[in-house]
Each structure stands twice: as C-alpha cells, then as structure tokens.
Amino acid sequence: MLRLTSVLAIVSTSILILHTQALADLPPFTPQTIERYREAIEPTPAETAYLDIDWYSELRPAVQQAHRTQKPLLIYVMNGHPLGCT
C-alpha cells in the first residue's frame, strides 16, 4: 500500500510541476493575454475523452451494451461513502 501511495504522489507531483511550468511560460496576466491563459488552463479534448464514454449506473444495461457491441466491460466497485465521510 505504501508503494502505491508513493507512486501516486510522484505522478501527481510530476503533473503539477509540468502544469506549473506551462503557466510560467505565459506572459504577465493582462486583458490582452487573457485568451492565452484560457487556452493554457482549459482541458484539451484528449483530457476530457472520458466524457464520451457511455457510463452506466446499473449492471444489466451495461452488460447488454457490452454484449451487443462485443466490447469488454469495466466494472468499478466502491465501498464506503463517496466523499470518504465514514
């Protein structure tokens, strides 16, 4: 578990560093440069590709769709409160 936590910390820190470096390359924030900042901050289509996936909250329709399209089915199961308030 400690190894997984360490890997996640390293990956998230690397992403933060890369994002910070990308913002550091931008000119000072002024009304004329606001569009460049917006482009740097907004997610790219590749970063929001997960929104195009048909997510199901019930198992039966998901299994039927996977069977019809001959595609694999990913089942994500979680135990506990979604906000960690248990």
PyMOL Python script that loads the backbone (N, CA, C, O; Angstrom):
from pymol import cmd

cmd.read_pdbstr("""\
ATOM      1  N   MET A   1       0.826  -1.198   0.000  1.00  0.00           N
ATOM      2  CA  MET A   1       0.000   0.000   0.000  1.00  0.00           C
ATOM      3  C   MET A   1       0.863   1.253   0.000  1.00  0.00           C
ATOM      4  O   MET A   1       0.554   2.245  -0.659  1.00  0.00           O
ATOM      5  N   LEU A   2       1.956   1.181   0.758  1.00  0.00           N
ATOM      6  CA  LEU A   2       2.859   2.324   0.815  1.00  0.00           C
ATOM      7  C   LEU A   2       3.476   2.597  -0.554  1.00  0.00           C
ATOM      8  O   LEU A   2       3.677   3.751  -0.933  1.00  0.00           O
ATOM      9  N   ARG A   3       3.776   1.525  -1.293  1.00  0.00           N
ATOM     10  CA  ARG A   3       4.364   1.688  -2.623  1.00  0.00           C
ATOM     11  C   ARG A   3       3.381   2.372  -3.566  1.00  0.00           C
ATOM     12  O   ARG A   3       3.766   3.262  -4.325  1.00  0.00           O
ATOM     13  N   LEU A   4       2.107   1.961  -3.522  1.00  0.00           N
ATOM     14  CA  LEU A   4       1.087   2.577  -4.367  1.00  0.00           C
ATOM     15  C   LEU A   4       0.921   4.053  -4.018  1.00  0.00           C
ATOM     16  O   LEU A   4       0.811   4.892  -4.912  1.00  0.00           O
ATOM     17  N   THR A   5       0.902   4.373  -2.745  1.00  0.00           N
ATOM     18  CA  THR A   5       0.786   5.759  -2.308  1.00  0.00           C
ATOM     19  C   THR A   5       1.971   6.581  -2.798  1.00  0.00           C
ATOM     20  O   THR A   5       1.804   7.724  -3.225  1.00  0.00           O
ATOM     21  N   SER A   6       3.153   6.009  -2.739  1.00  0.00           N
ATOM     22  CA  SER A   6       4.345   6.715  -3.202  1.00  0.00           C
ATOM     23  C   SER A   6       4.289   6.976  -4.698  1.00  0.00           C
ATOM     24  O   SER A   6       4.646   8.062  -5.156  1.00  0.00           O
ATOM     25  N   VAL A   7       3.840   5.980  -5.466  1.00  0.00           N
ATOM     26  CA  VAL A   7       3.741   6.142  -6.915  1.00  0.00           C
ATOM     27  C   VAL A   7       2.725   7.225  -7.254  1.00  0.00           C
ATOM     28  O   VAL A   7       2.985   8.072  -8.108  1.00  0.00           O
ATOM     29  N   LEU A   8       1.574   7.204  -6.594  1.00  0.00           N
ATOM     30  CA  LEU A   8       0.553   8.221  -6.844  1.00  0.00           C
ATOM     31  C   LEU A   8       1.056   9.619  -6.485  1.00  0.00           C
ATOM     32  O   LEU A   8       0.759  10.581  -7.192  1.00  0.00           O
ATOM     33  N   ALA A   9       1.804   9.739  -5.408  1.00  0.00           N
ATOM     34  CA  ALA A   9       2.351  11.036  -5.016  1.00  0.00           C
ATOM     35  C   ALA A   9       3.347  11.541  -6.051  1.00  0.00           C
ATOM     36  O   ALA A   9       3.356  12.728  -6.376  1.00  0.00           O
ATOM     37  N   ILE A  10       4.183  10.652  -6.571  1.00  0.00           N
ATOM     38  CA  ILE A  10       5.176  11.046  -7.571  1.00  0.00           C
ATOM     39  C   ILE A  10       4.489  11.480  -8.863  1.00  0.00           C
ATOM     40  O   ILE A  10       4.858  12.498  -9.451  1.00  0.00           O
ATOM     41  N   VAL A  11       3.500  10.720  -9.304  1.00  0.00           N
ATOM     42  CA  VAL A  11       2.791  11.055 -10.548  1.00  0.00           C
ATOM     43  C   VAL A  11       2.058  12.382 -10.416  1.00  0.00           C
ATOM     44  O   VAL A  11       2.143  13.228 -11.306  1.00  0.00           O
ATOM     45  N   SER A  12       1.338  12.571  -9.312  1.00  0.00           N
ATOM     46  CA  SER A  12       0.590  13.817  -9.156  1.00  0.00           C
ATOM     47  C   SER A  12       1.527  15.015  -9.016  1.00  0.00           C
ATOM     48  O   SER A  12       1.211  16.100  -9.503  1.00  0.00           O
ATOM     49  N   THR A  13       2.659  14.839  -8.366  1.00  0.00           N
ATOM     50  CA  THR A  13       3.635  15.923  -8.263  1.00  0.00           C
ATOM     51  C   THR A  13       4.217  16.256  -9.629  1.00  0.00           C
ATOM     52  O   THR A  13       4.416  17.427  -9.949  1.00  0.00           O
ATOM     53  N   SER A  14       4.491  15.234 -10.438  1.00  0.00           N
ATOM     54  CA  SER A  14       5.028  15.463 -11.782  1.00  0.00           C
ATOM     55  C   SER A  14       4.043  16.235 -12.641  1.00  0.00           C
ATOM     56  O   SER A  14       4.434  17.145 -13.371  1.00  0.00           O
ATOM     57  N   ILE A  15       2.765  15.879 -12.558  1.00  0.00           N
ATOM     58  CA  ILE A  15       1.736  16.583 -13.325  1.00  0.00           C
ATOM     59  C   ILE A  15       1.656  18.034 -12.883  1.00  0.00           C
ATOM     60  O   ILE A  15       1.550  18.933 -13.717  1.00  0.00           O
ATOM     61  N   LEU A  16       1.705  18.270 -11.580  1.00  0.00           N
ATOM     62  CA  LEU A  16       1.645  19.630 -11.062  1.00  0.00           C
ATOM     63  C   LEU A  16       2.844  20.453 -11.540  1.00  0.00           C
ATOM     64  O   LEU A  16       2.691  21.620 -11.900  1.00  0.00           O
ATOM     65  N   ILE A  17       4.026  19.853 -11.545  1.00  0.00           N
ATOM     66  CA  ILE A  17       5.228  20.560 -11.992  1.00  0.00           C
ATOM     67  C   ILE A  17       5.115  20.907 -13.474  1.00  0.00           C
ATOM     68  O   ILE A  17       5.433  22.028 -13.871  1.00  0.00           O
ATOM     69  N   LEU A  18       4.669  19.962 -14.291  1.00  0.00           N
ATOM     70  CA  LEU A  18       4.532  20.232 -15.722  1.00  0.00           C
ATOM     71  C   LEU A  18       3.518  21.334 -15.987  1.00  0.00           C
ATOM     72  O   LEU A  18       3.742  22.203 -16.829  1.00  0.00           O
ATOM     73  N   HIS A  19       2.400  21.299 -15.265  1.00  0.00           N
ATOM     74  CA  HIS A  19       1.369  22.315 -15.452  1.00  0.00           C
ATOM     75  C   HIS A  19       1.888  23.679 -14.998  1.00  0.00           C
ATOM     76  O   HIS A  19       1.625  24.689 -15.650  1.00  0.00           O
ATOM     77  N   THR A  20       2.618  23.715 -13.891  1.00  0.00           N
ATOM     78  CA  THR A  20       3.169  24.971 -13.395  1.00  0.00           C
ATOM     79  C   THR A  20       4.188  25.540 -14.376  1.00  0.00           C
ATOM     80  O   THR A  20       4.234  26.752 -14.584  1.00  0.00           O
ATOM     81  N   GLN A  21       5.001  24.683 -14.977  1.00  0.00           N
ATOM     82  CA  GLN A  21       5.977  25.155 -15.951  1.00  0.00           C
ATOM     83  C   GLN A  21       5.284  25.723 -17.186  1.00  0.00           C
ATOM     84  O   GLN A  21       5.741  26.719 -17.747  1.00  0.00           O
ATOM     85  N   ALA A  22       4.193  25.104 -17.611  1.00  0.00           N
ATOM     86  CA  ALA A  22       3.459  25.600 -18.778  1.00  0.00           C
ATOM     87  C   ALA A  22       2.884  26.988 -18.494  1.00  0.00           C
ATOM     88  O   ALA A  22       2.892  27.854 -19.370  1.00  0.00           O
ATOM     89  N   LEU A  23       2.391  27.201 -17.288  1.00  0.00           N
ATOM     90  CA  LEU A  23       1.852  28.515 -16.935  1.00  0.00           C
ATOM     91  C   LEU A  23       2.964  29.543 -16.755  1.00  0.00           C
ATOM     92  O   LEU A  23       2.752  30.730 -17.003  1.00  0.00           O
ATOM     93  N   ALA A  24       4.148  29.102 -16.326  1.00  0.00           N
ATOM     94  CA  ALA A  24       5.263  30.032 -16.130  1.00  0.00           C
ATOM     95  C   ALA A  24       5.749  30.595 -17.463  1.00  0.00           C
ATOM     96  O   ALA A  24       6.321  31.684 -17.491  1.00  0.00           O
ATOM     97  N   ASP A  25       5.537  29.886 -18.557  1.00  0.00           N
ATOM     98  CA  ASP A  25       5.976  30.344 -19.871  1.00  0.00           C
ATOM     99  C   ASP A  25       5.058  31.417 -20.455  1.00  0.00           C
ATOM    100  O   ASP A  25       5.385  32.015 -21.480  1.00  0.00           O
ATOM    101  N   LEU A  26       3.926  31.665 -19.823  1.00  0.00           N
ATOM    102  CA  LEU A  26       2.984  32.657 -20.330  1.00  0.00           C
ATOM    103  C   LEU A  26       3.427  34.071 -19.946  1.00  0.00           C
ATOM    104  O   LEU A  26       4.126  34.254 -18.949  1.00  0.00           O
ATOM    105  N   PRO A  27       3.022  35.063 -20.731  1.00  0.00           N
ATOM    106  CA  PRO A  27       3.369  36.450 -20.406  1.00  0.00           C
ATOM    107  C   PRO A  27       2.576  36.913 -19.178  1.00  0.00           C
ATOM    108  O   PRO A  27       1.675  36.206 -18.727  1.00  0.00           O
ATOM    109  N   PRO A  28       2.895  38.068 -18.643  1.00  0.00           N
ATOM    110  CA  PRO A  28       2.127  38.595 -17.498  1.00  0.00           C
ATOM    111  C   PRO A  28       0.637  38.684 -17.829  1.00  0.00           C
ATOM    112  O   PRO A  28       0.250  38.934 -18.971  1.00  0.00           O
ATOM    113  N   PHE A  29      -0.180  38.475 -16.811  1.00  0.00           N
ATOM    114  CA  PHE A  29      -1.630  38.456 -16.995  1.00  0.00           C
ATOM    115  C   PHE A  29      -2.148  39.878 -17.206  1.00  0.00           C
ATOM    116  O   PHE A  29      -2.042  40.730 -16.325  1.00  0.00           O
ATOM    117  N   THR A  30      -2.703  40.112 -18.378  1.00  0.00           N
ATOM    118  CA  THR A  30      -3.314  41.400 -18.719  1.00  0.00           C
ATOM    119  C   THR A  30      -4.578  41.112 -19.525  1.00  0.00           C
ATOM    120  O   THR A  30      -4.782  39.976 -19.953  1.00  0.00           O
ATOM    121  N   PRO A  31      -5.418  42.102 -19.737  1.00  0.00           N
ATOM    122  CA  PRO A  31      -6.606  41.869 -20.565  1.00  0.00           C
ATOM    123  C   PRO A  31      -6.263  41.397 -21.983  1.00  0.00           C
ATOM    124  O   PRO A  31      -7.059  40.696 -22.607  1.00  0.00           O
ATOM    125  N   GLN A  32      -5.100  41.768 -22.490  1.00  0.00           N
ATOM    126  CA  GLN A  32      -4.707  41.364 -23.835  1.00  0.00           C
ATOM    127  C   GLN A  32      -4.251  39.900 -23.883  1.00  0.00           C
ATOM    128  O   GLN A  32      -4.319  39.273 -24.941  1.00  0.00           O
ATOM    129  N   THR A  33      -3.794  39.354 -22.768  1.00  0.00           N
ATOM    130  CA  THR A  33      -3.269  37.977 -22.762  1.00  0.00           C
ATOM    131  C   THR A  33      -4.239  36.975 -22.141  1.00  0.00           C
ATOM    132  O   THR A  33      -3.882  35.815 -21.935  1.00  0.00           O
ATOM    133  N   ILE A  34      -5.450  37.411 -21.844  1.00  0.00           N
ATOM    134  CA  ILE A  34      -6.390  36.526 -21.162  1.00  0.00           C
ATOM    135  C   ILE A  34      -6.730  35.287 -21.997  1.00  0.00           C
ATOM    136  O   ILE A  34      -6.942  34.213 -21.433  1.00  0.00           O
ATOM    137  N   GLU A  35      -6.787  35.412 -23.318  1.00  0.00           N
ATOM    138  CA  GLU A  35      -7.091  34.264 -24.179  1.00  0.00           C
ATOM    139  C   GLU A  35      -5.991  33.204 -24.104  1.00  0.00           C
ATOM    140  O   GLU A  35      -6.281  32.008 -24.110  1.00  0.00           O
ATOM    141  N   ARG A  36      -4.745  33.634 -24.035  1.00  0.00           N
ATOM    142  CA  ARG A  36      -3.635  32.672 -23.920  1.00  0.00           C
ATOM    143  C   ARG A  36      -3.712  31.917 -22.603  1.00  0.00           C
ATOM    144  O   ARG A  36      -3.423  30.721 -22.550  1.00  0.00           O
ATOM    145  N   TYR A  37      -4.100  32.609 -21.541  1.00  0.00           N
ATOM    146  CA  TYR A  37      -4.262  31.940 -20.251  1.00  0.00           C
ATOM    147  C   TYR A  37      -5.426  30.959 -20.303  1.00  0.00           C
ATOM    148  O   TYR A  37      -5.329  29.848 -19.781  1.00  0.00           O
ATOM    149  N   ARG A  38      -6.521  31.366 -20.929  1.00  0.00           N
ATOM    150  CA  ARG A  38      -7.685  30.481 -21.038  1.00  0.00           C
ATOM    151  C   ARG A  38      -7.309  29.199 -21.787  1.00  0.00           C
ATOM    152  O   ARG A  38      -7.697  28.105 -21.378  1.00  0.00           O
ATOM    153  N   GLU A  39      -6.553  29.334 -22.885  1.00  0.00           N
ATOM    154  CA  GLU A  39      -6.124  28.163 -23.652  1.00  0.00           C
ATOM    155  C   GLU A  39      -5.206  27.260 -22.832  1.00  0.00           C
ATOM    156  O   GLU A  39      -5.256  26.038 -22.975  1.00  0.00           O
ATOM    157  N   ALA A  40      -4.373  27.843 -21.978  1.00  0.00           N
ATOM    158  CA  ALA A  40      -3.453  27.050 -21.164  1.00  0.00           C
ATOM    159  C   ALA A  40      -4.171  26.324 -20.033  1.00  0.00           C
ATOM    160  O   ALA A  40      -3.746  25.248 -19.613  1.00  0.00           O
ATOM    161  N   ILE A  41      -5.261  26.913 -19.539  1.00  0.00           N
ATOM    162  CA  ILE A  41      -5.953  26.339 -18.381  1.00  0.00           C
ATOM    163  C   ILE A  41      -7.021  25.337 -18.786  1.00  0.00           C
ATOM    164  O   ILE A  41      -7.170  24.308 -18.127  1.00  0.00           O
ATOM    165  N   GLU A  42      -7.768  25.606 -19.849  1.00  0.00           N
ATOM    166  CA  GLU A  42      -8.870  24.727 -20.235  1.00  0.00           C
ATOM    167  C   GLU A  42      -8.346  23.354 -20.647  1.00  0.00           C
ATOM    168  O   GLU A  42      -7.296  23.257 -21.283  1.00  0.00           O
ATOM    169  N   PRO A  43      -9.076  22.285 -20.287  1.00  0.00           N
ATOM    170  CA  PRO A  43      -8.641  20.945 -20.672  1.00  0.00           C
ATOM    171  C   PRO A  43      -8.743  20.725 -22.179  1.00  0.00           C
ATOM    172  O   PRO A  43      -9.615  21.284 -22.844  1.00  0.00           O
ATOM    173  N   THR A  44      -7.857  19.917 -22.694  1.00  0.00           N
ATOM    174  CA  THR A  44      -7.863  19.590 -24.122  1.00  0.00           C
ATOM    175  C   THR A  44      -8.903  18.502 -24.378  1.00  0.00           C
ATOM    176  O   THR A  44      -9.358  17.861 -23.430  1.00  0.00           O
ATOM    177  N   PRO A  45      -9.288  18.278 -25.632  1.00  0.00           N
ATOM    178  CA  PRO A  45     -10.218  17.183 -25.928  1.00  0.00           C
ATOM    179  C   PRO A  45      -9.693  15.822 -25.467  1.00  0.00           C
ATOM    180  O   PRO A  45     -10.478  14.959 -25.072  1.00  0.00           O
ATOM    181  N   ALA A  46      -8.394  15.626 -25.512  1.00  0.00           N
ATOM    182  CA  ALA A  46      -7.828  14.352 -25.048  1.00  0.00           C
ATOM    183  C   ALA A  46      -8.005  14.189 -23.538  1.00  0.00           C
ATOM    184  O   ALA A  46      -8.169  13.070 -23.052  1.00  0.00           O
ATOM    185  N   GLU A  47      -7.974  15.289 -22.799  1.00  0.00           N
ATOM    186  CA  GLU A  47      -8.128  15.229 -21.349  1.00  0.00           C
ATOM    187  C   GLU A  47      -9.578  15.014 -20.919  1.00  0.00           C
ATOM    188  O   GLU A  47      -9.831  14.592 -19.791  1.00  0.00           O
ATOM    189  N   THR A  48     -10.522  15.297 -21.800  1.00  0.00           N
ATOM    190  CA  THR A  48     -11.932  15.101 -21.459  1.00  0.00           C
ATOM    191  C   THR A  48     -12.563  13.966 -22.274  1.00  0.00           C
ATOM    192  O   THR A  48     -13.786  13.889 -22.389  1.00  0.00           O
ATOM    193  N   ALA A  49     -11.739  13.100 -22.830  1.00  0.00           N
ATOM    194  CA  ALA A  49     -12.258  11.999 -23.648  1.00  0.00           C
ATOM    195  C   ALA A  49     -13.123  11.044 -22.836  1.00  0.00           C
ATOM    196  O   ALA A  49     -14.005  10.391 -23.394  1.00  0.00           O
ATOM    197  N   TYR A  50     -12.890  10.949 -21.531  1.00  0.00           N
ATOM    198  CA  TYR A  50     -13.694  10.046 -20.703  1.00  0.00           C
ATOM    199  C   TYR A  50     -15.165  10.448 -20.683  1.00  0.00           C
ATOM    200  O   TYR A  50     -16.019   9.617 -20.374  1.00  0.00           O
ATOM    201  N   LEU A  51     -15.480  11.691 -21.004  1.00  0.00           N
ATOM    202  CA  LEU A  51     -16.872  12.138 -21.018  1.00  0.00           C
ATOM    203  C   LEU A  51     -17.651  11.541 -22.186  1.00  0.00           C
ATOM    204  O   LEU A  51     -18.882  11.521 -22.165  1.00  0.00           O
ATOM    205  N   ASP A  52     -16.940  11.053 -23.207  1.00  0.00           N
ATOM    206  CA  ASP A  52     -17.599  10.460 -24.373  1.00  0.00           C
ATOM    207  C   ASP A  52     -17.983   9.001 -24.154  1.00  0.00           C
ATOM    208  O   ASP A  52     -18.667   8.414 -24.992  1.00  0.00           O
ATOM    209  N   ILE A  53     -17.561   8.415 -23.059  1.00  0.00           N
ATOM    210  CA  ILE A  53     -17.858   7.010 -22.777  1.00  0.00           C
ATOM    211  C   ILE A  53     -19.267   6.907 -22.208  1.00  0.00           C
ATOM    212  O   ILE A  53     -19.677   7.735 -21.395  1.00  0.00           O
ATOM    213  N   ASP A  54     -20.003   5.891 -22.637  1.00  0.00           N
ATOM    214  CA  ASP A  54     -21.329   5.647 -22.082  1.00  0.00           C
ATOM    215  C   ASP A  54     -21.177   4.991 -20.713  1.00  0.00           C
ATOM    216  O   ASP A  54     -20.894   3.796 -20.623  1.00  0.00           O
ATOM    217  N   TRP A  55     -21.365   5.770 -19.647  1.00  0.00           N
ATOM    218  CA  TRP A  55     -21.268   5.247 -18.292  1.00  0.00           C
ATOM    219  C   TRP A  55     -22.647   4.793 -17.846  1.00  0.00           C
ATOM    220  O   TRP A  55     -23.644   5.460 -18.122  1.00  0.00           O
ATOM    221  N   TYR A  56     -22.706   3.672 -17.166  1.00  0.00           N
ATOM    222  CA  TYR A  56     -23.968   3.133 -16.664  1.00  0.00           C
ATOM    223  C   TYR A  56     -23.890   3.014 -15.150  1.00  0.00           C
ATOM    224  O   TYR A  56     -22.846   2.652 -14.607  1.00  0.00           O
ATOM    225  N   SER A  57     -24.969   3.312 -14.479  1.00  0.00           N
ATOM    226  CA  SER A  57     -25.007   3.162 -13.030  1.00  0.00           C
ATOM    227  C   SER A  57     -25.664   1.842 -12.624  1.00  0.00           C
ATOM    228  O   SER A  57     -25.702   1.506 -11.440  1.00  0.00           O
ATOM    229  N   GLU A  58     -26.177   1.100 -13.596  1.00  0.00           N
ATOM    230  CA  GLU A  58     -26.776  -0.206 -13.335  1.00  0.00           C
ATOM    231  C   GLU A  58     -26.065  -1.252 -14.174  1.00  0.00           C
ATOM    232  O   GLU A  58     -25.612  -0.960 -15.281  1.00  0.00           O
ATOM    233  N   LEU A  59     -25.965  -2.459 -13.660  1.00  0.00           N
ATOM    234  CA  LEU A  59     -25.181  -3.502 -14.298  1.00  0.00           C
ATOM    235  C   LEU A  59     -25.849  -4.075 -15.553  1.00  0.00           C
ATOM    236  O   LEU A  59     -25.182  -4.272 -16.569  1.00  0.00           O
ATOM    237  N   ARG A  60     -27.139  -4.340 -15.493  1.00  0.00           N
ATOM    238  CA  ARG A  60     -27.806  -5.020 -16.605  1.00  0.00           C
ATOM    239  C   ARG A  60     -27.683  -4.268 -17.940  1.00  0.00           C
ATOM    240  O   ARG A  60     -27.291  -4.888 -18.929  1.00  0.00           O
ATOM    241  N   PRO A  61     -27.995  -2.970 -18.019  1.00  0.00           N
ATOM    242  CA  PRO A  61     -27.840  -2.281 -19.301  1.00  0.00           C
ATOM    243  C   PRO A  61     -26.383  -2.260 -19.789  1.00  0.00           C
ATOM    244  O   PRO A  61     -26.125  -2.305 -20.991  1.00  0.00           O
ATOM    245  N   ALA A  62     -25.449  -2.191 -18.857  1.00  0.00           N
ATOM    246  CA  ALA A  62     -24.030  -2.188 -19.245  1.00  0.00           C
ATOM    247  C   ALA A  62     -23.628  -3.527 -19.844  1.00  0.00           C
ATOM    248  O   ALA A  62     -22.905  -3.570 -20.839  1.00  0.00           O
ATOM    249  N   VAL A  63     -24.089  -4.614 -19.250  1.00  0.00           N
ATOM    250  CA  VAL A  63     -23.778  -5.955 -19.778  1.00  0.00           C
ATOM    251  C   VAL A  63     -24.424  -6.137 -21.150  1.00  0.00           C
ATOM    252  O   VAL A  63     -23.804  -6.689 -22.059  1.00  0.00           O
ATOM    253  N   GLN A  64     -25.648  -5.682 -21.302  1.00  0.00           N
ATOM    254  CA  GLN A  64     -26.324  -5.810 -22.590  1.00  0.00           C
ATOM    255  C   GLN A  64     -25.602  -5.014 -23.678  1.00  0.00           C
ATOM    256  O   GLN A  64     -25.437  -5.497 -24.798  1.00  0.00           O
ATOM    257  N   GLN A  65     -25.175  -3.799 -23.346  1.00  0.00           N
ATOM    258  CA  GLN A  65     -24.450  -2.973 -24.324  1.00  0.00           C
ATOM    259  C   GLN A  65     -23.109  -3.614 -24.677  1.00  0.00           C
ATOM    260  O   GLN A  65     -22.728  -3.633 -25.848  1.00  0.00           O
ATOM    261  N   ALA A  66     -22.399  -4.131 -23.700  1.00  0.00           N
ATOM    262  CA  ALA A  66     -21.112  -4.786 -23.963  1.00  0.00           C
ATOM    263  C   ALA A  66     -21.311  -6.024 -24.837  1.00  0.00           C
ATOM    264  O   ALA A  66     -20.495  -6.302 -25.716  1.00  0.00           O
ATOM    265  N   HIS A  67     -22.381  -6.758 -24.601  1.00  0.00           N
ATOM    266  CA  HIS A  67     -22.664  -7.948 -25.405  1.00  0.00           C
ATOM    267  C   HIS A  67     -23.020  -7.562 -26.845  1.00  0.00           C
ATOM    268  O   HIS A  67     -22.540  -8.187 -27.791  1.00  0.00           O
ATOM    269  N   ARG A  68     -23.853  -6.544 -27.010  1.00  0.00           N
ATOM    270  CA  ARG A  68     -24.248  -6.100 -28.349  1.00  0.00           C
ATOM    271  C   ARG A  68     -23.051  -5.615 -29.171  1.00  0.00           C
ATOM    272  O   ARG A  68     -22.938  -5.935 -30.355  1.00  0.00           O
ATOM    273  N   THR A  69     -22.171  -4.853 -28.552  1.00  0.00           N
ATOM    274  CA  THR A  69     -21.045  -4.255 -29.270  1.00  0.00           C
ATOM    275  C   THR A  69     -19.792  -5.120 -29.248  1.00  0.00           C
ATOM    276  O   THR A  69     -18.782  -4.770 -29.858  1.00  0.00           O
ATOM    277  N   GLN A  70     -19.855  -6.250 -28.544  1.00  0.00           N
ATOM    278  CA  GLN A  70     -18.702  -7.162 -28.434  1.00  0.00           C
ATOM    279  C   GLN A  70     -17.466  -6.434 -27.899  1.00  0.00           C
ATOM    280  O   GLN A  70     -16.362  -6.587 -28.421  1.00  0.00           O
ATOM    281  N   LYS A  71     -17.679  -5.640 -26.849  1.00  0.00           N
ATOM    282  CA  LYS A  71     -16.599  -4.901 -26.208  1.00  0.00           C
ATOM    283  C   LYS A  71     -16.495  -5.340 -24.756  1.00  0.00           C
ATOM    284  O   LYS A  71     -17.464  -5.838 -24.182  1.00  0.00           O
ATOM    285  N   PRO A  72     -15.315  -5.155 -24.156  1.00  0.00           N
ATOM    286  CA  PRO A  72     -15.163  -5.536 -22.750  1.00  0.00           C
ATOM    287  C   PRO A  72     -15.936  -4.599 -21.831  1.00  0.00           C
ATOM    288  O   PRO A  72     -16.303  -3.488 -22.211  1.00  0.00           O
ATOM    289  N   LEU A  73     -16.169  -5.068 -20.634  1.00  0.00           N
ATOM    290  CA  LEU A  73     -16.932  -4.321 -19.649  1.00  0.00           C
ATOM    291  C   LEU A  73     -16.032  -4.037 -18.453  1.00  0.00           C
ATOM    292  O   LEU A  73     -15.444  -4.959 -17.887  1.00  0.00           O
ATOM    293  N   LEU A  74     -15.920  -2.776 -18.065  1.00  0.00           N
ATOM    294  CA  LEU A  74     -15.164  -2.387 -16.885  1.00  0.00           C
ATOM    295  C   LEU A  74     -16.159  -2.150 -15.764  1.00  0.00           C
ATOM    296  O   LEU A  74     -17.080  -1.343 -15.896  1.00  0.00           O
ATOM    297  N   ILE A  75     -15.968  -2.854 -14.671  1.00  0.00           N
ATOM    298  CA  ILE A  75     -16.847  -2.688 -13.518  1.00  0.00           C
ATOM    299  C   ILE A  75     -16.037  -2.033 -12.410  1.00  0.00           C
ATOM    300  O   ILE A  75     -15.035  -2.585 -11.957  1.00  0.00           O
ATOM    301  N   TYR A  76     -16.470  -0.860 -11.978  1.00  0.00           N
ATOM    302  CA  TYR A  76     -15.817  -0.128 -10.895  1.00  0.00           C
ATOM    303  C   TYR A  76     -16.714  -0.225  -9.682  1.00  0.00           C
ATOM    304  O   TYR A  76     -17.849   0.249  -9.701  1.00  0.00           O
ATOM    305  N   VAL A  77     -16.211  -0.834  -8.633  1.00  0.00           N
ATOM    306  CA  VAL A  77     -16.984  -1.034  -7.417  1.00  0.00           C
ATOM    307  C   VAL A  77     -16.288  -0.312  -6.271  1.00  0.00           C
ATOM    308  O   VAL A  77     -15.068  -0.376  -6.119  1.00  0.00           O
ATOM    309  N   MET A  78     -17.087   0.371  -5.479  1.00  0.00           N
ATOM    310  CA  MET A  78     -16.532   1.121  -4.351  1.00  0.00           C
ATOM    311  C   MET A  78     -17.306   0.812  -3.101  1.00  0.00           C
ATOM    312  O   MET A  78     -18.522   0.630  -3.144  1.00  0.00           O
ATOM    313  N   ASN A  79     -16.616   0.752  -1.997  1.00  0.00           N
ATOM    314  CA  ASN A  79     -17.251   0.502  -0.718  1.00  0.00           C
ATOM    315  C   ASN A  79     -17.042   1.738   0.165  1.00  0.00           C
ATOM    316  O   ASN A  79     -15.916   2.211   0.316  1.00  0.00           O
ATOM    317  N   GLY A  80     -18.104   2.248   0.733  1.00  0.00           N
ATOM    318  CA  GLY A  80     -17.991   3.391   1.622  1.00  0.00           C
ATOM    319  C   GLY A  80     -18.615   4.636   1.027  1.00  0.00           C
ATOM    320  O   GLY A  80     -19.168   4.612  -0.072  1.00  0.00           O
ATOM    321  N   HIS A  81     -18.518   5.701   1.759  1.00  0.00           N
ATOM    322  CA  HIS A  81     -19.086   6.972   1.350  1.00  0.00           C
ATOM    323  C   HIS A  81     -18.225   7.586   0.248  1.00  0.00           C
ATOM    324  O   HIS A  81     -17.000   7.564   0.363  1.00  0.00           O
ATOM    325  N   PRO A  82     -18.824   8.139  -0.824  1.00  0.00           N
ATOM    326  CA  PRO A  82     -18.030   8.671  -1.928  1.00  0.00           C
ATOM    327  C   PRO A  82     -17.120   9.825  -1.534  1.00  0.00           C
ATOM    328  O   PRO A  82     -16.133  10.084  -2.222  1.00  0.00           O
ATOM    329  N   LEU A  83     -17.421  10.515  -0.458  1.00  0.00           N
ATOM    330  CA  LEU A  83     -16.578  11.621  -0.010  1.00  0.00           C
ATOM    331  C   LEU A  83     -15.625  11.199   1.117  1.00  0.00           C
ATOM    332  O   LEU A  83     -14.915  12.031   1.683  1.00  0.00           O
ATOM    333  N   GLY A  84     -15.618   9.918   1.429  1.00  0.00           N
ATOM    334  CA  GLY A  84     -14.733   9.440   2.496  1.00  0.00           C
ATOM    335  C   GLY A  84     -15.208   9.831   3.889  1.00  0.00           C
ATOM    336  O   GLY A  84     -14.406   9.914   4.820  1.00  0.00           O
ATOM    337  N   CYS A  85     -16.496  10.068   4.035  1.00  0.00           N
ATOM    338  CA  CYS A  85     -17.045  10.506   5.328  1.00  0.00           C
ATOM    339  C   CYS A  85     -17.607   9.338   6.125  1.00  0.00           C
ATOM    340  O   CYS A  85     -18.734   9.408   6.615  1.00  0.00           O
ATOM    341  N   THR A  86     -16.841   8.274   6.259  1.00  0.00           N
ATOM    342  CA  THR A  86     -17.335   7.124   7.028  1.00  0.00           C
ATOM    343  C   THR A  86     -16.599   6.995   8.326  1.00  0.00           C
ATOM    344  O   THR A  86     -16.878   6.085   9.106  1.00  0.00           O
TER     345      THR A  86
END
""", "prot")
cmd.dss("prot")
cmd.show_as("cartoon", "prot")
cmd.util.cbc("prot")
cmd.orient("prot")
